[in-house]
Amino acid sequence: MRLGRVDLSYALGRKYPNAAAEWGWQWVFPTPSLWHNSGTEERGRHYLHKRTIQRAFHDAARRADIAKHATCHTLRHSFAPYLLVGGYDIRTVRELLGHRSVKTTMIYTHVLNRGGRGVQGPVEASPFSPTVPLIRHFLQR
């Protein structure tokens, strides 16, 4: 019995017969319960509802004593400065965030206090670089 399957529409399942079991179609946050198709005897998992994930994130932030309102979207705003401090090119960050324009991504460079073309020295490039203050910056807004 294969449980690593997603429920595809009939037409999509017919067009791509192996897609339901391929990695690219799998859910990042699957439900703990299984679905069962009595006609084909297939079993698999649906996705967790976005509200379930948001509630879990909110509870984790509360348990971590973060007083500010924090959501899953807060992680998105922490991700860009983290990548920029890590030395990623602004265009790569733009692509990862799905922005149409680099101008939108450039908004995140104000946190770095060095512009979009800042050069990193050996201390900043170390794995022990202090990126936690960047995350706190967005949580304190």
PyMOL commands that set and color helices and strands:
alter all, ss='L'
color gray80, all
select helices_A, chain A and resi 10-15+19-21+23-25+50-63+72-85+90-97+102-111+132-139
alter helices_A, ss='H'
color red, helices_A
select strands_A, chain A and resi 35-37+42-44
alter strands_A, ss='S'
color yellow, strands_A
deselect
rebuild
show_as cartoon
